[in-house]
C-alpha cells in the first residue's frame, strides 16, 4: 500500500474518540519510516489517554533525530504541556544540536517548560554546560535550583556570586 495512503488512513484514526483506536494508530504510524510521521505523533503527547501518550512518546523516541524538527516545533507550542513533554523527549535523544533551541526555550519559554528544559540539558551533558550556567540567573527559582544541582552532578564548580537560591 502507498505510504501516503497509510499516513492518511492512520492519521484519521488519531482523531477517533476510542482510545484503543488512537493507540493502535500511533503504534502503526511509529513503524512507518516517513519524515511526516513525527509531526502527526507530537499532538498525541498530550492525549487524554495515558496509554496513547505513552505510545506516542515511545514512537518518537524510536524515531531519533528524525523527530527533532517536530519536537523543536512542539517546544514552542502554545500548549505548555506539549512543550514540557517535547523538552523531556529532546533530553532523551541527547542530541547536542538541540542545545541552542533549548537555551532559547530556557530564556523565553513558559515557566512550566523551563524545568523540563533544564533536565533535558542535563541529559545532553557536557555540550549543555553553558546553557545550564545561564539558567542559574533565570527568574524562576525552581529552574535556578535545578540548574545548580545538575551542574554539581556534572562535576562543575558553581560561582557563589550566581543567584540560584
ABEGO torsion letter per residue (X at the ends): XBAAAAAAAAAAAAABABAAAAAAAAAAAAABBBAAAAAAAAAAAABABAAAAAAAAAAAAAAEAAAAAAAAAAAABABAAAAAAAAAAAAAAGBAAAAAAAAAAAAABBAAAAAAAAAAAAAAEAAAAAAAAAAAABABAAAAAAAAAAAAAAGBBBBAABBAX
